[in-house]
């Protein structure tokens, strides 16, 4: 019988290996997230089965060793030969003890690391799978059904065999075999749901199974901690650290009470299951559970609608006449699932973005520049461009009058008709986002990029809001579009540096043009004034010179007449006149004395103080 159990352990180990490889390959073939998680579970079960089989072999060798020792001790003529048991007498026992002391805890720790790492990786990448085709789903359903049948047969046989033969090391293998059968059935059911056009079921079930994997990892860690402080009872077989009670419950849910009792007895070191409280709890557990379920069901008869919300009351999936819309407050209704209340935020202003996929990491940066990405994904949008029509294209080519634009358009709306928002469409919020994207796409290909990015931005935002509101009213979405902003539109990040250089060149050209106009406006009037001034100066010089020449000629004629009339008087008068003009600025002293000869003193030195000695003399008249 021992040999049969060993062979069964080996078969279980190999069967889990084949099941893990088959489940992973099949999951990759049909893009099944649930199948991937199931394959990871079965692969971890393969590792557990391998260690369990090795420990089973060690215990088998220990029993053979003990049997040989007992046989020798019984047949030996000298009973004093084996009176003292040395450490080297039982090498198989020592090997088993060393294995359970060091290898089993180390493997349990490695198993926890693998379970935690698998949980992290699966949770992070579980939504990347694509839906399977009809052929792939058919193959997956058939293979998973076959795999579930094989794993269930061998797992059930191993569980019964381990229970009858008291083989505790068969329990981990049987638990993982039965769990693999259950996961294969679940995977097949998920493929049926995907074939019936419900692809989201695959992701939901995969995430639930991933959470179960995380709980198993936590259980493994707690088992390692509790094993350190667990009281040891002599002669009691130790519970394998790598065996998961949660896996056992999932694979054999019928033994919940028994498994809980065994776990408590093992952990506390005495018969907790034989105390009066546990006996009472075991007898009254069904009524306690039924009472809790009844209280839970009755609690669903009260519906609370928060401030700023309105509820929609349905009875068996249909609106309740006269009470289909519930105002904020407490309301009574029939218990779930007869009546259900769906709440909608009617006072809250809701927002969605057009043109990008928001990310919390990018939202931390409040400085927005064209050359740096603002979100996880920014898709370029087509926009009309009049400038492209004037581009010098190569011979035989035609310039396309479009350009690319990255947009970040926030749209804010509010639910004002709860009935229309809840019943006219399956998901009015997503439908509003879709039609807003359609309206923006149609609008951008009909306007010029320079207009929408500059002076026409405000008018474009109001026009877009009006168009989205008209489409929402036509579809009876029951929403009111409050705001649409066009502040986050710019060229795509990849071409933003080139666009900035072009804009900079245009600005430099405009600045140079304005400088030239300012220079023209400043210098042309100055040059015109100077030219007129020079003309006026020349005309004045002409008039002065001509008048002076005419005056000199007329004077000369008069002087000739005076000289002819009285030459002597003319000479004296001319002399005195010249002397008077020459001495007009000279200091002159006239001393009048009697009975003396006259003396004239002419002081031609520089004047020292003009304010004291300078006397203004009247100029002589001609």
Phi, psi and omega per residue, in radians:
X1 nan -0.625 3.107
X2 -1.057 -0.743 3.129
X3 -1.099 -0.662 3.110
X4 -1.116 -0.715 3.122
X5 -1.123 -0.718 3.112
X6 -1.117 -0.769 3.111
X7 -1.109 -0.630 3.093
X8 -1.122 -0.718 3.082
X9 -1.089 -0.708 3.110
X10 -1.150 -0.718 3.118
X11 -1.112 -0.735 3.112
X12 -1.063 -0.731 3.136
X13 -1.076 -0.848 3.137
X14 -1.169 -0.633 -3.135
X15 -1.164 -0.681 3.075
X16 -1.155 -0.610 3.077
X17 -1.100 -0.845 3.128
X18 -1.118 -0.734 3.134
X19 -1.110 -0.686 3.130
X20 -1.147 -0.826 3.135
X21 -1.095 -0.776 -3.137
X22 -1.119 -0.731 -3.137
X23 -1.143 -0.714 3.136
X24 -1.184 -0.755 3.112
X25 -1.115 -0.745 3.135
X26 -1.156 -0.663 3.107
X27 -1.123 -0.673 3.102
X28 -1.223 -0.598 -3.118
X29 -1.183 -0.767 -3.060
X30 -1.781 0.186 3.094
X31 0.955 0.853 -3.091
X32 -1.805 2.032 3.077
X33 -1.217 -0.658 3.090
X34 -1.118 -0.740 3.089
X35 -1.095 -0.607 3.102
X36 -1.126 -0.796 3.120
X37 -1.127 -0.695 3.095
X38 -1.080 -0.724 3.099
X39 -1.080 -0.672 3.102
X40 -1.137 -0.714 3.096
X41 -1.057 -0.824 -3.101
X42 -1.165 -0.631 3.107
X43 -1.121 -0.730 3.063
X44 -1.126 -0.637 3.053
X45 -1.112 -0.597 3.070
X46 -1.072 -0.745 3.112
X47 -1.117 -0.744 3.120
X48 -1.100 -0.741 -3.133
X49 -1.122 -0.638 3.133
X50 -1.128 -0.809 3.124
X51 -1.161 -0.700 3.117
X52 -1.083 -0.727 3.121
X53 -1.128 -0.707 3.134
X54 -1.146 -0.733 3.102
X55 -1.160 -0.609 3.090
X56 -1.083 -0.701 3.114
X57 -1.137 -0.689 3.128
X58 -1.127 -0.739 3.118
X59 -1.163 -0.627 3.098
X60 -1.112 -0.778 3.087
X61 -1.094 -0.624 3.124
X62 -1.156 -0.700 3.130
X63 -1.173 -0.693 3.072
X64 -1.088 -0.723 3.125
X65 -1.089 -0.751 3.137
X66 -1.157 -0.671 3.112
X67 -1.125 -0.746 3.091
X68 -1.086 -0.736 3.138
X69 -1.102 -0.759 3.124
X70 -1.129 -0.676 3.135
X71 -1.159 -0.755 3.115
X72 -1.147 -0.691 -3.139
X73 -1.166 -0.547 -3.113
X74 -1.374 -0.666 -3.054
X75 -1.600 -0.179 -3.073
X76 -1.290 2.426 3.111
X77 -1.284 -0.540 3.121
X78 -1.811 1.866 -3.087
X79 -1.374 -0.192 3.125
X80 -1.431 -0.081 -3.098
X81 -1.177 -0.668 -3.093
X82 -1.980 0.475 3.141
X83 -1.139 -0.785 3.115
X84 -1.681 2.203 3.138
X85 -1.654 1.981 3.122
X86 -1.495 2.935 -3.118
X87 -1.174 -0.529 -3.109
X88 -1.519 0.005 -3.107
X89 -1.237 -0.595 -3.100
X90 -2.117 1.322 3.126
X91 -1.153 -0.575 3.135
X92 -1.164 -0.709 3.094
X93 -1.117 -0.735 3.142
X94 -1.115 -0.667 3.109
X95 -1.129 -0.722 3.124
X96 -1.150 -0.720 -3.142
X97 -1.140 -0.734 3.096
X98 -1.112 -0.657 3.127
X99 -1.114 -0.801 -3.133
X100 -1.254 -0.436 -3.099
X101 -1.430 -0.656 -3.036
X102 -1.995 -0.867 -3.005
X103 -1.221 -0.769 -3.089
X104 -1.106 -0.833 3.075
X105 -1.081 -0.681 3.122
X106 -1.115 -0.728 3.109
X107 -1.145 -0.670 3.106
X108 -1.086 -0.668 3.092
X109 -1.175 -0.749 3.090
X110 -1.102 -0.678 3.121
X111 -1.109 -0.686 3.085
X112 -1.101 -0.746 3.120
X113 -1.080 -0.763 3.120
X114 -1.114 -0.735 3.127
X115 -1.135 -0.766 3.125
X116 -1.145 -0.746 3.101
X117 -1.112 -0.709 3.099
X118 -1.121 -0.690 3.101
X119 -1.061 -0.792 -3.126
X120 -1.115 -0.834 -3.096
X121 -1.171 -0.735 3.137
X122 -1.146 -0.749 -3.135
X123 -1.145 -0.548 -3.104
X124 -1.352 -0.646 -3.018
X125 -1.990 0.266 -3.028
X126 -1.309 -0.374 -3.117
X127 -1.558 0.078 -3.093
X128 -1.526 -0.132 -3.089
X129 -1.256 2.550 3.118
X130 -1.682 2.670 3.114
X131 -1.152 2.539 -3.098
X132 -1.397 2.685 3.044
X133 -1.379 3.023 -3.131
X134 -1.082 -0.728 3.136
X135 -1.160 -0.758 3.131
X136 -1.109 -0.727 3.120
X137 -1.108 -0.665 3.126
X138 -1.129 -0.795 3.110
X139 -1.091 -0.735 -3.122
X140 -1.122 -0.735 3.131
X141 -1.100 -0.760 -3.111
X142 -1.152 -0.833 -3.092
X143 -1.177 -0.710 3.126
X144 -1.149 -0.643 3.083
X145 -1.115 -0.751 3.100
X146 -1.125 -0.762 3.129
X147 -1.099 -0.706 3.118
X148 -1.112 -0.697 3.137
X149 -1.103 -0.820 -3.112
X150 -1.142 -0.823 -3.111
X151 -1.131 -0.637 -3.135
X152 -1.178 -0.749 -3.127
X153 -1.069 -0.877 -3.115
X154 -1.215 -0.640 -3.139
X155 -1.186 -0.733 3.124
X156 -1.155 -0.721 3.098
X157 -1.082 -0.738 3.142
X158 -1.169 -0.659 3.133
X159 -1.139 -0.789 3.123
X160 -1.151 -0.725 -3.141
X161 -1.115 -0.735 3.123
X162 -1.158 -0.568 3.116
X163 -1.278 -0.700 -3.111
X164 -1.286 -0.694 -3.073
X165 -1.623 0.087 -3.132
X166 1.015 0.680 3.137
X167 -1.722 1.621 -3.084
X168 -1.183 -0.423 -3.113
X169 -1.375 -0.194 3.029
X170 -1.417 -0.318 -3.090
X171 -1.098 -0.812 3.129
X172 -1.030 -0.728 3.131
X173 -1.128 -0.785 3.139
X174 -1.103 -0.669 -3.132
X175 -1.103 -0.776 -3.128
X176 -1.253 -0.551 3.062
X177 -1.144 -0.815 3.112
X178 -1.152 -0.648 3.085
X179 -1.122 -0.715 3.089
X180 -1.067 -0.693 3.088
X181 -1.107 -0.775 3.116
X182 -1.084 -0.757 3.136
X183 -1.168 -0.596 3.081
X184 -1.133 -0.693 3.085
X185 -1.135 -0.754 3.119
X186 -1.082 -0.736 3.120
X187 -1.095 -0.719 3.089
X188 -1.113 -0.700 3.109
X189 -1.140 -0.646 3.091
X190 -1.135 -0.685 3.087
X191 -1.132 -0.611 3.056
X192 -1.103 -0.740 3.095
X193 -1.105 -0.700 3.076
X194 -1.152 -0.654 3.085
X195 -1.131 -0.509 3.095
X196 -1.525 0.299 3.069
X197 1.193 0.742 2.963
X198 -2.200 1.245 -3.034
X199 -1.232 -0.380 -3.108
X200 -1.224 -0.311 3.127
X201 -1.070 -0.630 -3.130
X202 -1.053 -0.823 -3.122
X203 -1.172 -0.708 -3.110
X204 -1.127 -0.839 3.140
X205 -1.117 -0.687 3.126
X206 -1.087 -0.693 3.125
X207 -1.197 -0.666 3.089
X208 -1.083 -0.788 3.117
X209 -1.140 -0.589 3.085
X210 -1.146 -0.674 3.072
X211 -1.108 -0.698 3.081
X212 -1.062 -0.699 3.094
X213 -1.079 -0.701 3.080
X214 -1.123 -0.672 3.095
X215 -1.145 -0.651 3.093
X216 -1.120 -0.679 3.100
X217 -1.118 -0.738 3.105
X218 -1.112 -0.713 3.096
X219 -1.069 -0.714 3.122
X220 -1.087 -0.731 3.122
X221 -1.159 -0.741 3.112
X222 -1.125 -0.624 3.094
X223 -1.096 -0.685 3.088
X224 -1.104 -0.698 -3.131
X225 -1.237 -0.793 -3.101
X226 -1.185 -0.525 3.138
X227 -1.100 -0.494 -3.140
X228 -1.199 -0.627 -3.075
X229 -1.817 0.110 -3.128
X230 -1.286 2.315 3.084
X231 -1.220 2.403 3.138
X232 -1.616 2.329 3.071
X233 -1.947 2.209 -3.083
X234 -1.129 2.287 3.124
X235 1.547 -0.128 -3.136
X236 -1.542 2.292 3.132
X237 -1.238 2.339 -3.111
X238 -1.351 2.529 3.084
X239 -1.344 2.256 -3.140
X240 -1.048 2.294 -3.110
X241 -1.100 -0.563 -3.070
X242 -1.458 -0.041 3.106
X243 -1.488 2.234 -3.116
X244 -1.733 2.148 3.076
X245 -1.218 -0.550 3.107
X246 -1.141 -0.696 3.066
X247 -1.103 -0.695 3.102
X248 -1.109 -0.649 3.101
X249 -1.195 -0.679 3.139
X250 -1.183 -0.643 -3.104
X251 -1.464 -0.509 3.132
X252 -2.338 1.293 -3.065
X253 -1.140 -0.304 -3.108
X254 -1.178 -0.403 -3.088
X255 -1.722 0.620 -3.083
X256 -1.115 -0.873 -3.097
X257 -1.148 -0.757 -3.131
X258 -1.108 -0.745 3.139
X259 -1.128 -0.704 3.116
X260 -1.124 -0.739 3.117
X261 -1.088 -0.802 3.126
X262 -1.084 -0.693 3.139
X263 -1.135 -0.728 3.120
X264 -1.164 -0.769 3.111
X265 -1.044 -0.753 -3.092
X266 -1.199 -0.690 -3.036
X267 -1.275 -0.716 -3.065
X268 -1.606 -0.209 3.057
X269 1.447 0.066 3.048
X270 -2.498 3.006 -3.017
X271 -1.366 1.432 3.070
X272 -1.150 -0.561 -3.107
X273 -1.202 -0.165 3.138
X274 -1.770 0.077 3.102
X275 -1.348 2.775 -3.088
X276 -1.136 -0.631 -3.102
X277 -1.166 -0.725 3.140
X278 -1.178 -0.687 3.104
X279 -1.076 -0.746 3.107
X280 -1.133 -0.734 3.127
X281 -1.111 -0.639 3.138
X282 -1.166 -0.657 3.140
X283 -1.302 -0.669 -3.039
X284 -1.703 0.120 -3.068
X285 -1.089 -0.723 -3.113
X286 -1.085 -0.774 3.140
X287 -1.181 -0.649 3.090
X288 -1.098 -0.755 3.124
X289 -1.126 -0.737 3.120
X290 -1.118 -0.678 3.101
X291 -1.120 -0.752 3.106
X292 -1.108 -0.694 3.111
X293 -1.130 -0.716 3.121
X294 -1.099 -0.784 3.105
X295 -1.085 -0.708 3.130
X296 -1.112 -0.722 3.136
X297 -1.175 -0.751 3.130
X298 -1.141 -0.525 3.123
X299 -1.167 -0.365 3.109
X300 -1.379 -0.007 3.083
X301 -1.386 -0.146 3.120
X302 -1.895 2.223 3.140
X303 -2.068 2.208 3.119
X304 -1.912 2.126 3.082
X305 -1.870 2.054 -3.068
X306 -1.255 2.868 3.049
X307 -1.115 2.434 -3.103
X308 1.497 0.068 3.139
X309 -2.164 2.796 2.952
X310 -2.334 2.485 -3.117
X311 -1.910 2.680 3.068
X312 -2.005 2.082 -3.086
X313 -1.676 2.215 3.107
X314 -2.153 2.491 3.070
X315 -2.125 2.000 -3.051
X316 0.959 0.701 3.068
X317 1.432 0.091 -3.130
X318 -2.130 2.539 3.114
X319 -1.087 2.455 3.111
X320 -1.413 2.136 -3.097
X321 -1.099 2.257 3.137
X322 1.477 -0.289 -3.139
X323 -2.348 0.497 -3.072
X324 -1.239 -0.463 3.112
X325 -2.054 2.169 -3.120
X326 -1.847 2.289 3.079
X327 -1.397 2.930 3.109
X328 -1.019 2.414 -3.141
X329 2.411 -2.951 -3.134
X330 -1.657 2.359 -3.120
X331 -2.365 2.508 3.056
X332 -1.702 2.530 -3.123
X333 -2.675 2.997 3.036
X334 -1.230 2.643 -3.089
X335 -1.092 2.799 3.032
X336 -1.217 2.432 0.185
X337 -1.739 0.329 -3.142
X338 -1.186 -0.953 3.116
X339 -1.939 2.458 3.078
X340 -2.313 2.539 3.129
X341 -2.074 2.193 3.074
X342 -1.913 2.157 -3.045
X343 -1.741 2.471 3.129
X344 -2.297 2.402 -3.136
X345 -1.458 1.745 -3.062
X346 -1.571 -0.513 -3.139
X347 -1.567 -0.393 -3.102
X348 -1.348 2.381 3.070
X349 -1.456 2.074 -3.099
X350 -1.741 2.610 -3.031
X351 -2.325 2.473 2.952
X352 -2.440 2.766 -3.061
X353 -1.913 2.513 3.075
X354 -1.966 2.266 3.009
X355 1.827 -0.185 -3.136
X356 -2.687 2.880 3.058
X357 -1.876 1.973 -3.045
X358 -1.208 2.681 3.130
X359 -2.578 2.372 -3.089
X360 -1.100 -0.556 -3.127
X361 -1.167 -0.667 -3.140
X362 -1.351 -0.451 -3.117
X363 -1.255 -0.254 3.116
X364 -1.193 -0.536 -3.119
X365 -1.442 1.912 -3.095
X366 -1.521 -0.197 3.107
X367 -1.594 1.988 -3.085
X368 -1.834 2.120 3.075
X369 -2.185 2.756 -3.084
X370 -1.154 -0.575 -3.011
X371 -1.481 0.042 -3.127
X372 -2.193 2.363 -3.101
X373 -1.160 2.453 -3.100
X374 -1.765 -0.134 -3.060
X375 -2.669 3.068 -3.138
X376 -1.147 -0.603 -3.133
X377 -2.578 2.239 3.094
X378 -2.188 1.949 -3.124
X379 -1.579 2.344 3.099
X380 -1.280 2.522 -3.133
X381 -2.017 2.528 3.087
X382 -1.368 2.376 3.107
X383 -2.466 2.528 -3.138
X384 -1.184 2.715 -3.115
X385 -2.619 1.970 3.075
X386 -1.213 -0.502 -3.110
X387 -1.148 -0.516 -3.141
X388 -1.147 -0.475 -3.118
X389 -1.209 -0.441 -3.141
X390 -1.667 0.095 -3.135
X391 -1.200 2.422 3.112
X392 -1.317 1.719 -3.138
X393 -1.490 2.796 3.105
X394 -1.190 2.779 3.124
X395 -1.017 2.290 -3.139
X396 1.507 -0.045 3.134
X397 -1.949 2.669 3.141
X398 -2.095 2.231 3.134
X399 -1.264 2.271 3.141
X400 -1.455 2.210 -3.059
X401 -1.423 0.898 3.104
X402 -2.336 2.840 3.097
X403 -2.525 3.077 -3.138
X404 -1.940 2.532 -3.090
X405 -2.546 2.367 3.029
X406 -1.705 2.274 -3.056
X407 -2.141 2.564 3.015
X408 -2.364 1.535 -2.982
X409 -1.895 1.901 3.026
X410 -1.409 2.365 3.099
X411 -2.129 2.204 3.140
X412 -1.994 2.332 -3.124
X413 -2.502 2.957 -3.098
X414 -2.474 2.449 3.115
X415 -1.404 2.114 -3.136
X416 -2.056 -0.210 3.081
X417 -2.303 1.710 -3.042
X418 -1.144 -0.703 -3.125
X419 -1.050 -0.865 -3.129
X420 -1.128 -0.703 -3.118
X421 -1.155 -0.584 -3.052
X422 -1.511 -0.606 -2.928
X423 -1.991 -0.383 -3.079
X424 -1.277 -0.441 -3.108
X425 -2.527 2.758 -3.102
X426 -1.141 -0.831 -3.139
X427 -2.423 1.595 -3.063
X428 -1.159 -0.578 3.138
X429 -1.102 -0.851 3.109
X430 -1.156 -0.616 3.109
X431 -1.130 -0.675 3.083
X432 -1.090 -0.718 3.089
X433 -1.097 -0.727 -3.129
X434 -1.127 -0.798 -3.125
X435 -1.241 -0.509 3.050
X436 -1.143 -0.728 3.061
X437 -1.080 -0.697 3.127
X438 -1.132 -0.778 -3.127
X439 -1.105 -0.756 3.140
X440 -1.126 -0.711 3.129
X441 -1.074 -0.820 3.136
X442 -1.139 -0.635 -3.093
X443 -1.228 -0.724 -3.064
X444 -1.150 -0.568 -3.138
X445 -1.365 -0.011 -3.136
X446 -1.981 -0.004 -3.136
X447 -2.158 2.812 -3.125
X448 -1.473 2.481 -3.095
X449 -1.115 -0.628 3.139
X450 -1.210 -0.616 3.134
X451 -1.203 -0.805 -3.050
X452 -1.263 -0.374 3.130
X453 -1.630 -0.149 -3.070
X454 -2.144 -1.971 -2.985
X455 -1.263 -0.370 -3.089
X456 -1.602 0.203 -3.048
X457 -1.192 -0.766 -3.105
X458 -1.138 -0.777 3.123
X459 -1.136 -0.657 3.118
X460 -1.137 -0.698 3.123
X461 -1.097 -0.769 3.131
X462 -1.171 -0.656 3.113
X463 -1.141 -0.740 3.108
X464 -1.118 -0.756 3.118
X465 -1.057 -0.717 -3.140
X466 -1.150 -0.709 -3.135
X467 -1.167 -0.719 3.118
X468 -1.131 -0.699 3.111
X469 -1.104 -0.708 3.119
X470 -1.114 -0.729 3.104
X471 -1.154 -0.703 3.121
X472 -1.131 -0.688 3.105
X473 -1.187 -0.633 3.125
X474 -1.144 -0.605 3.118
X475 -1.565 -0.039 3.120
X476 0.992 0.966 3.120
X477 -1.395 -0.372 -3.133
X478 1.345 0.511 -3.133
X479 -2.151 2.788 3.064
X480 -2.173 2.043 -3.139
X481 -1.382 2.045 -3.058
X482 -1.628 -0.637 -3.008
X483 -2.688 2.539 3.001
X484 -2.466 2.182 -3.079
X485 -1.950 2.417 3.108
X486 -2.007 0.554 -3.104
X487 -1.402 -0.313 -3.070
X488 -1.839 0.684 3.096
X489 -1.825 2.380 -3.082
X490 -2.856 2.898 3.060
X491 -1.102 2.739 3.086
X492 -0.996 2.639 -3.038
X493 -1.039 -0.626 -3.084
X494 -1.160 -0.578 -3.095
X495 -1.840 0.040 -3.103
X496 -1.057 -0.741 3.101
X497 -1.049 -0.748 3.107
X498 -1.134 -0.696 3.128
X499 -1.110 -0.697 3.120
X500 -1.133 -0.647 3.100
X501 -1.146 -0.694 3.106
X502 -1.122 -0.802 3.126
X503 -1.097 -0.685 3.093
X504 -1.095 -0.711 3.100
X505 -1.119 -0.713 3.098
X506 -1.112 -0.697 3.107
X507 -1.155 -0.706 3.087
X508 -1.093 -0.720 3.106
X509 -1.088 -0.739 3.127
X510 -1.163 -0.679 3.116
X511 -1.129 -0.755 3.107
X512 -1.087 -0.717 3.111
X513 -1.081 -0.740 3.127
X514 -1.179 -0.657 3.075
X515 -1.078 -0.720 3.132
X516 -1.141 -0.716 3.115
X517 -1.147 -0.677 3.091
X518 -1.127 -0.706 3.099
X519 -1.097 -0.721 3.117
X520 -1.142 -0.762 -3.120
X521 -1.158 -0.468 -3.126
X522 -1.495 -0.785 -2.969
X523 -1.521 -0.531 -3.127
X524 -1.129 -0.811 3.073
X525 -1.075 -0.657 3.132
X526 -1.127 -0.781 3.125
X527 -1.123 -0.686 3.109
X528 -1.113 -0.730 3.109
X529 -1.126 -0.712 3.125
X530 -1.126 -0.693 3.131
X531 -1.126 -0.732 3.108
X532 -1.163 -0.619 3.105
X533 -1.116 -0.749 3.136
X534 -1.133 -0.683 3.090
X535 -1.098 -0.749 3.132
X536 -1.132 -0.726 3.102
X537 -1.095 -0.730 3.125
X538 -1.125 -0.711 3.114
X539 -1.143 -0.700 3.094
X540 -1.111 -0.750 3.113
X541 -1.067 -0.676 3.114
X542 -1.107 -0.770 -3.114
X543 -1.165 -0.773 -3.128
X544 -1.114 -0.810 -3.110
X545 -1.114 -0.739 -3.137
X546 -1.141 -0.762 3.137
X547 -1.133 -0.711 3.132
X548 -1.139 -0.690 3.124
X549 -1.155 -0.731 3.122
X550 -1.127 -0.708 3.133
X551 -1.142 -0.685 3.123
X552 -1.137 -0.716 3.124
X553 -1.147 -0.741 3.133
X554 -1.141 -0.692 3.122
X555 -1.121 -0.719 3.141
X556 -1.088 -0.693 3.094
X557 -1.080 -0.753 3.126
X558 -1.141 -0.689 3.117
X559 -1.127 -0.636 3.092
X560 -1.107 -0.707 3.113
X561 -1.152 -0.738 3.128
X562 -1.158 -0.676 -3.137
X563 -1.177 -0.646 3.113
X564 -1.216 -0.600 -3.126
X565 -1.258 -0.756 -3.112
X566 -2.606 1.574 -3.062
X567 -1.066 -0.708 -3.064
X568 -1.194 -0.810 -3.126
X569 -1.134 -0.636 -3.138
X570 -1.122 -0.729 -3.126
X571 -1.142 -0.808 -3.126
X572 -1.119 -0.770 -3.113
X573 -1.113 -0.699 3.125
X574 -1.149 -0.678 3.116
X575 -1.109 -0.848 -3.119
X576 -1.140 -0.670 3.120
X577 -1.108 -0.733 3.119
X578 -1.157 -0.717 3.120
X579 -1.119 -0.687 3.135
X580 -1.126 -0.720 3.111
X581 -1.170 -0.625 -3.135
X582 -1.235 -0.569 -3.083
X583 -1.740 0.289 -3.078
X584 -1.169 -0.650 -3.110
X585 -1.735 0.053 -3.118
X586 -1.584 2.587 3.104
X587 -1.355 2.208 -3.032
X588 -2.229 2.358 3.090
X589 -2.070 2.262 3.105
X590 -2.028 1.978 -3.123
X591 -1.846 2.083 -3.131
X592 -1.842 1.920 -3.138
X593 -2.162 2.689 3.096
X594 -1.835 2.633 3.093
X595 1.085 0.394 3.087
X596 -2.386 2.902 3.059
X597 -1.433 2.480 3.136
X598 -1.282 2.381 3.118
X599 -2.157 2.176 3.105
X600 -1.812 2.205 -3.137
X601 -2.007 2.142 3.105
X602 -1.932 1.941 3.119
X603 -1.704 1.861 -3.098
X604 -1.752 0.238 3.100
X605 -1.295 2.887 3.127
X606 -1.198 2.438 -3.106
X607 -1.286 2.386 -3.121
X608 -1.478 -0.916 -3.112
X609 -2.279 1.876 -3.062
X610 -1.242 -0.449 -3.085
X611 -1.337 -0.313 -3.104
X612 -1.760 -0.726 -2.977
X613 -1.836 -0.185 -3.083
X614 -1.461 2.012 3.136
X615 -2.062 2.156 -3.104
X616 -1.279 2.059 3.115
X617 -1.721 2.476 3.098
X618 -1.201 2.409 -3.140
X619 -1.296 2.445 3.122
X620 -1.200 2.523 3.113
X621 -1.548 2.556 3.099
X622 -1.304 nan nan
